[in-house]
């Protein structure tokens, strides 16, 4: 049975949705999963599992040998066993051996998608070695998001108080932040975006502007991680704007116009399975920017640059016609 997802109740307006979406994109499964797991070994009886589910108020129990997941027993399995008089049979005789799992390093967005497709409200979490390290439920995600949203609200309140109490203290004219980005380093993807976000918060930049910058930087950083052999990112923060440049080493782009189309992607199947490579990176960066440029040399590099102004820019009026 598909469980109702509580995630939809978190956002009630486009602005709320934007904040929740940004926070979800920053989270990995390991950040939100429950690490304390109730498990059973295959030699236990279903009666033992029944009591465990009752006492712990859970609806599924992973079956393990050592740290290896070999199956799962659900509440439905227990109910059927009770109906058929099989409650004293061993777990290995009735457990489901084909288990939908998720790895701890993938994005929460990917994990939620897997839950929706499979219809399961909880997924066992495995590490890179295949060992069982946790359980992920919709409610794990909600609890983490609530905490993060509270932190966002507190930071916004602190910034407001800082503005009201400010007595003319000056900000540095330019802040420069540089980052090295490694190929296939999904573990640290988002590090540059997070650092720049904090720097903009310290300058009391509008949160809506910060979200645009954070999304643009995260997408640019992921492009380097996924599509190149590594590269650099540089952010220059001025009093009225931020300028970002992302330069990678690698194959370059054969057709820049095609790469700018939503949904076009050259990401590998492995990357897609991790929840990335949907072909929205470059379009998202352009969408978040006030000024956007991209250049690429095939077989050498790609450079993406964008600027975001802290206040809306007035359009340049047309020049007056010259007098005869």
C-alpha positions as CSV (number, residue, x, y, z in Angstrom):
1,X,0.0,0.0,0.0
2,X,1.3,3.4,-0.9
3,X,1.7,5.7,2.1
4,X,0.6,9.3,1.9
5,X,3.6,11.6,1.7
6,X,3.7,14.3,4.3
7,X,6.1,16.4,2.2
8,X,3.3,18.1,0.3
9,X,2.0,19.8,3.5
10,X,5.3,21.7,4.0
11,X,4.9,24.2,1.1
12,X,1.8,26.4,0.6
13,X,3.1,29.1,-1.7
14,X,5.6,29.4,-4.6
15,X,8.2,31.0,-2.2
16,X,7.8,28.2,0.3
17,X,8.2,25.7,-2.5
18,X,11.4,27.4,-3.6
19,X,12.9,27.2,-0.1
20,X,11.9,23.6,0.4
21,X,13.3,22.6,-3.1
22,X,16.6,24.3,-2.3
23,X,16.9,22.6,1.1
24,X,16.0,19.2,-0.5
25,X,18.7,19.6,-3.1
26,X,21.3,20.1,-0.4
27,X,20.4,16.9,1.5
28,X,21.8,13.5,1.1
29,X,20.1,10.3,2.5
30,X,22.8,10.0,5.2
31,X,21.8,13.4,6.5
32,X,18.2,12.5,7.3
33,X,18.0,8.7,7.7
34,X,17.3,6.9,11.0
35,X,20.6,5.2,12.1
36,X,19.1,3.2,14.9
37,X,17.6,0.1,13.2
38,X,15.5,-2.7,14.5
39,X,16.6,-5.9,12.6
40,X,16.1,-9.7,12.9
41,X,18.2,-12.6,11.8
42,X,16.6,-15.2,9.4
43,X,16.5,-17.9,12.1
44,X,14.0,-16.0,14.3
45,X,10.3,-16.8,14.2
46,X,7.6,-14.6,12.8
47,X,6.2,-14.4,16.3
48,X,9.3,-12.6,17.5
49,X,9.0,-10.2,14.6
50,X,5.3,-9.6,15.5
51,X,6.2,-8.7,19.0
52,X,9.1,-6.4,17.8
53,X,6.7,-4.6,15.4
54,X,4.2,-4.1,18.2
55,X,6.7,-2.9,20.8
56,X,8.6,-0.6,18.4
57,X,5.4,0.5,16.5
58,X,7.0,-0.2,13.1
59,X,5.6,-1.8,10.0
60,X,8.7,-3.4,8.5
61,X,11.8,-5.2,9.8
62,X,15.0,-5.7,7.8
63,X,16.5,-9.2,7.9
64,X,20.3,-9.3,8.2
65,X,23.2,-11.7,8.3
66,X,25.9,-9.7,10.1
67,X,25.7,-6.3,8.5
68,X,24.3,-7.6,5.2
69,X,20.7,-7.1,4.2
70,X,19.2,-10.3,2.9
71,X,15.5,-9.6,3.1
72,X,12.6,-7.8,4.8
73,X,9.5,-8.8,6.8
74,X,6.5,-6.5,6.5
75,X,3.4,-6.1,8.5
76,X,1.5,-7.7,5.7
77,X,3.7,-10.8,6.0
78,X,2.8,-11.0,9.7
79,X,-0.9,-10.7,9.0
80,X,-0.9,-13.4,6.4
81,X,1.1,-15.7,8.7
82,X,-1.5,-15.1,11.5
83,X,-4.3,-15.9,9.1
84,X,-2.7,-19.1,7.9
85,X,-1.4,-20.3,11.2
86,X,2.2,-19.9,10.2
87,X,3.3,-17.4,12.8
88,X,5.8,-19.8,14.3
89,X,7.6,-20.3,11.0
90,X,11.1,-19.0,10.5
91,X,11.8,-15.6,9.1
92,X,13.8,-16.9,6.2
93,X,10.8,-19.0,5.0
94,X,8.5,-15.9,4.6
95,X,10.7,-12.9,4.1
96,X,10.8,-10.9,0.9
97,X,14.2,-11.3,-0.7
98,X,13.8,-8.6,-3.4
99,X,14.2,-5.4,-1.4
100,X,14.1,-1.9,-2.7
101,X,17.0,0.0,-1.1
102,X,18.7,3.3,-1.4
103,X,22.4,4.2,-1.0
104,X,23.4,6.7,1.7
105,X,25.2,9.1,-0.7
106,X,22.4,9.7,-3.1
107,X,20.2,12.9,-2.9
108,X,17.1,12.9,-0.8
109,X,15.2,14.0,-4.0
110,X,16.2,10.7,-5.7
111,X,15.2,8.7,-2.6
112,X,11.8,10.3,-2.4
113,X,11.3,9.6,-6.1
114,X,12.2,5.9,-5.4
115,X,9.7,5.8,-2.6
116,X,6.9,7.2,-4.8
117,X,7.7,4.7,-7.6
118,X,7.9,1.7,-5.4
119,X,5.0,2.6,-3.2
120,X,7.0,1.9,0.0
121,X,7.0,4.4,2.9
122,X,10.4,3.3,4.2
123,X,13.6,2.2,2.4
124,X,16.6,0.4,3.9
125,X,19.8,2.4,3.4
126,X,23.1,0.8,2.3
127,X,26.6,2.3,2.4
128,X,29.0,2.1,-0.5
129,X,30.1,-1.4,0.7
130,X,26.6,-2.7,0.7
131,X,26.2,-2.8,4.5
132,X,22.9,-1.8,6.1
133,X,23.4,1.6,7.8
134,X,19.9,3.0,8.3
135,X,16.3,3.3,7.4
136,X,14.7,6.3,5.5
137,X,11.1,7.3,5.8
138,X,9.1,10.3,4.6
139,X,8.9,11.5,8.2
140,X,12.7,11.4,8.5
141,X,12.9,13.9,5.6
142,X,10.1,16.1,7.1
143,X,11.7,16.2,10.5
144,X,15.0,17.4,9.0
145,X,13.3,19.9,6.8
146,X,11.4,21.4,9.7
147,X,14.7,21.9,11.6
148,X,16.4,23.5,8.6
149,X,13.4,25.8,7.9
150,X,13.5,26.9,11.6
151,X,17.2,27.7,11.1
152,X,16.4,29.7,8.0
153,X,13.7,31.7,9.8
154,X,16.1,32.4,12.8
155,X,18.8,33.6,10.4
156,X,16.4,35.9,8.6
157,X,15.2,37.3,12.0
158,X,18.8,37.8,13.1
159,X,19.6,39.6,9.8
160,X,16.6,41.9,10.3
161,X,17.7,42.8,13.9
162,X,21.2,43.4,12.6
163,X,20.0,45.8,10.0
164,X,17.9,47.7,12.5
165,X,20.7,47.9,15.0
166,X,23.4,48.8,12.4
167,X,25.2,52.1,13.0
168,X,26.9,52.5,9.7
169,X,29.4,49.7,9.9
170,X,30.9,49.2,6.4
171,X,31.2,46.0,4.4
172,X,34.3,45.2,2.5
173,X,34.0,46.5,-1.1
174,X,34.8,43.1,-2.7
175,X,34.8,39.6,-1.3
176,X,36.6,36.9,-3.3
177,X,35.9,33.2,-2.9
178,X,37.7,30.6,-4.9
179,X,37.1,26.8,-5.0
180,X,38.6,23.7,-6.5
181,X,36.0,21.2,-7.8
182,X,37.0,17.6,-8.4
183,X,35.5,15.2,-11.0
184,X,32.9,12.7,-9.5
185,X,33.2,14.3,-6.1
186,X,29.4,14.1,-5.2
187,X,30.4,13.9,-1.5
188,X,31.4,17.6,-1.6
189,X,29.0,18.9,-4.3
190,X,27.4,22.0,-2.9
191,X,30.4,23.1,-0.8
192,X,31.0,26.2,-2.9
193,X,27.3,27.1,-3.1
194,X,27.0,26.8,0.7
195,X,30.0,29.0,1.4
196,X,28.9,31.8,-0.9
197,X,25.4,31.6,0.5
198,X,26.8,32.3,4.0
199,X,28.9,35.2,2.7
200,X,25.8,36.8,1.1
201,X,23.8,36.2,4.3
202,X,26.5,38.1,6.2
203,X,26.0,41.0,3.9
204,X,22.2,40.9,4.5
205,X,21.4,40.2,0.9
206,X,17.7,39.6,0.1
207,X,17.0,35.8,0.8
208,X,15.3,35.5,-2.6
209,X,18.4,36.7,-4.3
210,X,20.6,34.4,-2.3
211,X,18.4,31.4,-3.4
212,X,18.9,32.4,-7.0
213,X,22.7,32.5,-6.5
214,X,22.8,29.3,-4.5
215,X,20.8,27.4,-7.2
216,X,23.0,28.8,-10.0
217,X,26.2,27.9,-8.2
218,X,25.0,24.4,-7.2
219,X,24.1,23.6,-10.8
220,X,27.5,25.0,-12.1
221,X,29.4,22.9,-9.5
222,X,27.5,19.8,-10.4
223,X,28.3,20.3,-14.1
224,X,32.0,20.2,-13.3
225,X,31.6,17.2,-11.0
226,X,29.6,15.2,-13.7
227,X,30.9,16.3,-17.1
228,X,34.5,17.2,-16.7
229,X,37.8,16.1,-15.2
230,X,37.7,18.8,-12.6
231,X,37.8,22.6,-12.5
232,X,37.6,25.8,-10.5
233,X,34.9,28.2,-9.4
234,X,35.3,31.8,-8.5
235,X,32.8,34.2,-6.8
236,X,33.3,37.9,-6.6
237,X,30.9,39.7,-4.3
238,X,30.5,43.5,-4.8
239,X,28.2,45.9,-3.0
240,X,25.5,45.6,-5.7
241,X,26.1,42.2,-7.3
242,X,27.8,38.8,-7.4
243,X,29.8,37.6,-10.4
244,X,30.5,33.8,-10.7
245,X,32.8,32.0,-13.1
246,X,33.0,28.2,-13.4
247,X,35.8,26.8,-15.5
248,X,36.3,23.1,-16.1
249,X,38.8,20.9,-17.8
250,X,37.5,18.2,-20.1
251,X,35.6,17.3,-23.2
252,X,34.0,20.7,-23.9
253,X,30.6,21.1,-25.5
254,X,30.1,20.2,-29.2
255,X,26.8,22.1,-29.6
256,X,26.3,24.8,-27.0
257,X,22.8,25.7,-28.3
258,X,21.7,22.0,-27.9
259,X,23.2,21.9,-24.4
260,X,21.1,24.9,-23.4
261,X,17.9,23.0,-24.2
262,X,16.0,21.8,-21.2
263,X,16.2,18.0,-20.9
264,X,19.3,17.5,-23.0
265,X,22.0,15.7,-21.1
266,X,25.1,13.7,-21.7
267,X,25.2,12.3,-18.2
268,X,26.0,8.6,-17.7
269,X,23.4,6.1,-16.6
270,X,25.2,5.8,-13.2
271,X,24.9,9.6,-12.7
272,X,21.2,9.5,-13.6
273,X,20.6,6.6,-11.2
274,X,22.0,8.9,-8.4
275,X,19.4,11.5,-9.2
276,X,21.5,13.9,-11.3
277,X,22.0,14.6,-15.0
278,X,18.4,15.6,-15.9
279,X,19.5,18.1,-18.4
280,X,18.3,21.2,-16.4
281,X,21.7,22.5,-15.2
282,X,22.6,25.1,-17.7
283,X,19.0,26.3,-18.2
284,X,18.6,26.7,-14.5
285,X,21.8,28.7,-14.2
286,X,20.6,31.0,-17.0
287,X,17.1,31.3,-15.4
288,X,18.7,32.4,-12.1
289,X,21.0,34.9,-13.6
290,X,20.7,38.6,-14.7
291,X,23.7,38.1,-17.0
292,X,24.8,34.7,-18.4
293,X,27.5,33.7,-20.7
294,X,28.9,30.3,-21.8
295,X,31.9,29.5,-24.0
296,X,33.5,26.1,-24.8
297,X,36.5,24.7,-26.6
298,X,35.9,21.2,-27.7
299,X,38.4,18.8,-26.1
300,X,39.7,21.5,-23.7
301,X,37.3,23.3,-21.4
302,X,33.9,25.0,-20.8
303,X,33.5,28.3,-19.0
304,X,30.1,29.4,-17.5
305,X,29.8,32.9,-16.1
306,X,26.8,34.6,-14.5
307,X,26.0,37.7,-12.6
308,X,23.1,38.3,-10.2
309,X,22.3,41.9,-9.0
310,X,21.1,42.4,-5.5
311,X,18.4,44.9,-6.5
312,X,16.3,44.8,-9.7
313,X,17.9,46.5,-12.6
314,X,16.1,49.2,-14.6
315,X,16.0,48.5,-18.4
316,X,18.3,50.7,-20.4
317,X,16.2,53.3,-22.3
318,X,16.5,53.4,-26.0
319,X,19.0,56.0,-27.3
320,X,17.5,59.2,-28.8
321,X,17.7,59.4,-32.6
322,X,20.5,61.6,-34.0
323,X,19.4,65.0,-35.4
324,X,19.8,65.6,-39.0
